[in-house]
Amino acid sequence: MGTRRLLIAAIFVVVLPLLSGCWTIAAAGAGAYGGYKMKEEGYTLQNPVTKEKEKKSAK
């Protein structure tokens, strides 16, 4: 049982730094870029995500 606890603690110590810092910033940047590209294509960030309809001028 002691070996199992030691193994779990070692995995936790190795994985914890991967879940913080630059990884979080990179994921946020990727999400922001994706949202920007969707906006360029005419999509809006609503629930549900929909594509904006082209506005036609009334004559």
C-alpha distances in whole Angstrom, upper triangle without the diagonal:
4,5,5,6,9,10,11,13,14,16,17,19,20,21,23,26,27,27,30,33,35,33,34,38,38,37,39,42,42,42,45,47,46,48,51,51,51,54,56,56,57,54,53,50,50,48,49,50,53,56,59,62,65,67,71,74,76,80
4,5,5,6,9,10,11,12,14,15,17,19,20,21,24,25,26,28,31,33,32,33,36,37,36,39,41,41,42,44,46,46,47,50,51,51,54,56,56,57,54,53,50,50,49,50,50,54,56,59,63,65,68,71,74,76,80
4,5,5,6,9,10,10,12,14,15,17,18,20,23,24,25,27,30,32,30,32,35,35,35,37,40,39,40,43,44,44,46,49,49,49,52,54,54,56,53,52,49,50,48,49,49,53,55,58,61,64,66,70,73,75,79
4,5,5,6,9,10,11,12,14,16,17,18,21,22,23,25,28,30,28,30,33,33,32,35,37,37,37,40,42,41,43,46,47,47,49,51,51,53,50,49,46,46,45,45,46,49,52,55,58,61,63,67,70,72,76
4,5,5,6,9,10,11,12,14,15,16,19,21,21,23,26,29,27,28,31,32,31,34,36,36,36,39,41,41,42,45,46,46,48,51,51,52,49,48,45,45,44,44,45,49,51,54,57,60,62,66,69,71,75
4,6,5,6,9,10,11,12,14,15,18,19,20,22,25,27,26,27,31,31,31,33,36,36,36,39,41,41,42,45,46,46,49,51,51,52,49,49,45,46,45,46,46,50,52,55,58,60,63,67,69,72,75
4,5,5,6,9,10,11,12,14,17,18,19,21,24,26,24,26,29,29,29,31,34,33,34,37,38,38,40,43,43,44,46,48,48,50,47,46,43,44,43,43,44,47,49,52,56,58,61,64,67,70,73
4,5,5,6,9,10,11,12,15,16,16,19,22,24,22,23,27,27,26,29,31,31,32,35,36,36,38,40,41,41,44,46,46,47,44,44,40,41,40,40,41,44,47,49,53,55,58,61,64,67,70
4,5,5,6,9,10,11,13,15,16,18,21,23,21,23,26,27,26,28,31,31,32,34,36,36,38,40,41,42,44,46,47,48,45,44,41,42,40,41,42,45,47,50,54,56,58,62,65,67,71
4,5,5,6,9,10,12,14,15,17,20,21,20,22,25,25,25,28,30,30,31,34,35,35,37,40,40,41,43,45,46,47,45,44,41,42,41,42,42,45,47,50,54,56,58,62,64,67,71
4,5,5,6,8,11,11,13,15,18,20,18,20,23,23,22,25,27,27,28,31,32,32,34,37,37,38,40,42,43,44,41,41,38,39,38,39,38,42,44,47,50,52,55,58,61,64,67
4,5,5,6,9,10,11,13,16,18,17,18,21,22,21,23,26,26,27,29,31,31,33,35,36,37,39,41,42,43,40,39,36,37,36,37,37,40,43,45,49,51,53,57,60,62,66
4,6,6,7,10,11,12,15,17,16,18,21,21,21,24,26,26,27,30,31,32,33,36,37,38,40,42,42,44,41,40,37,39,38,39,39,42,44,47,50,52,55,58,61,63,67
4,6,7,8,10,12,14,15,14,16,19,19,20,22,24,24,26,28,29,30,32,34,35,36,38,40,40,42,40,39,36,38,37,38,37,41,43,45,49,51,53,57,59,62,65
4,6,5,7,10,12,14,12,14,17,17,17,19,21,21,22,25,26,27,29,31,32,32,35,37,37,39,36,36,33,34,33,34,34,37,39,42,45,47,50,53,56,59,62
4,5,5,7,10,13,11,12,15,16,16,18,21,21,22,24,26,27,28,30,32,32,34,36,37,38,36,35,32,33,33,34,33,37,39,41,45,47,49,53,55,58,61
4,5,6,8,10,9,11,13,14,15,17,19,20,21,23,24,25,27,29,30,31,33,35,36,38,35,35,32,33,33,34,34,37,39,41,44,46,48,52,54,57,61
4,6,8,8,7,9,12,12,12,15,17,17,18,21,22,23,25,26,27,29,31,32,33,35,33,32,29,31,31,32,31,34,36,38,42,44,46,49,52,55,58
4,7,9,6,7,10,11,11,13,15,16,16,19,21,21,23,25,26,27,29,31,32,33,30,30,27,28,28,29,28,32,34,36,39,41,44,47,50,53,56
4,7,6,6,9,10,11,12,14,16,16,18,20,21,22,24,26,27,29,30,32,33,31,30,27,28,29,30,29,32,34,36,40,41,43,47,49,52,56
4,6,6,7,9,10,11,13,15,16,17,19,21,22,23,25,26,28,29,31,33,30,30,27,29,30,31,30,33,34,36,39,41,43,46,49,52,55
4,5,5,6,9,10,10,12,14,15,16,18,20,21,22,24,26,27,29,30,29,28,26,28,29,30,28,31,32,34,38,39,41,45,47,50,53
4,5,5,6,9,10,11,12,14,15,17,19,20,21,23,25,26,27,29,27,27,24,26,27,28,26,29,30,32,36,38,40,43,46,49,52
4,5,5,6,9,10,11,12,14,15,17,18,20,21,23,25,26,27,25,24,21,24,24,25,24,27,29,30,34,36,38,41,44,47,50
4,5,5,6,9,10,11,12,14,15,16,18,20,21,23,25,26,24,23,21,23,25,26,24,27,28,29,33,34,36,40,42,45,48
4,5,5,6,9,10,11,12,14,15,17,18,20,21,23,25,23,23,21,23,25,25,23,26,27,28,32,33,36,39,41,44,48
4,5,5,6,9,10,11,12,14,15,17,19,20,21,23,21,20,18,21,21,22,20,23,24,26,30,32,34,37,40,43,46
4,5,5,6,9,10,11,12,14,15,17,19,20,21,19,18,16,18,20,21,19,22,23,24,28,30,32,35,38,41,44
4,5,5,6,9,10,10,12,14,15,17,19,20,19,18,16,20,21,22,20,22,23,24,28,29,31,34,36,40,43
4,5,5,6,9,10,11,12,14,15,17,19,17,17,16,19,20,20,18,20,21,23,26,27,30,33,36,39,42
4,5,5,6,9,10,11,12,14,16,17,15,14,12,15,16,17,15,17,18,20,24,25,28,31,34,37,40
4,5,5,6,9,10,11,13,14,16,14,13,12,15,17,18,15,17,18,19,23,24,26,29,32,35,38
4,5,5,6,9,10,11,13,14,14,14,13,17,19,19,16,18,17,19,22,23,25,29,31,34,37
4,5,5,6,9,10,11,13,11,12,11,14,16,16,13,15,15,17,20,21,24,27,30,33,36
4,5,5,6,9,10,11,9,9,8,11,14,14,11,13,13,14,18,19,21,25,27,30,34
4,5,5,6,9,10,10,10,10,14,17,17,14,14,14,14,18,18,20,24,26,29,32
4,5,5,6,9,9,11,11,15,18,17,14,14,13,14,17,17,20,23,26,29,32
4,5,5,7,5,7,9,12,14,14,10,10,9,11,14,15,18,21,24,27,30
4,5,5,5,6,8,11,14,14,11,10,9,9,13,13,16,19,21,25,28
4,5,7,10,12,15,18,18,14,13,11,11,13,13,15,18,21,24,27
4,6,9,12,15,17,16,12,11,8,9,11,12,15,17,20,24,26
4,7,10,12,15,14,11,9,6,5,8,9,12,15,18,21,24
4,7,9,11,11,7,6,4,6,9,11,14,17,20,23,26
4,6,9,9,6,6,6,7,10,13,14,18,21,23,27
4,7,8,6,7,9,10,14,16,18,22,24,27,30
4,5,5,7,10,11,14,17,18,22,24,26,30
3,5,8,11,13,16,19,21,24,27,28,32
4,6,10,12,15,18,20,23,26,28,32
4,7,10,13,16,18,22,25,27,30
4,6,9,12,15,18,21,23,27
4,6,9,12,15,19,21,24
4,6,9,12,15,18,21
4,6,9,12,15,18
4,6,10,12,15
4,6,9,12
4,6,9
4,6
4
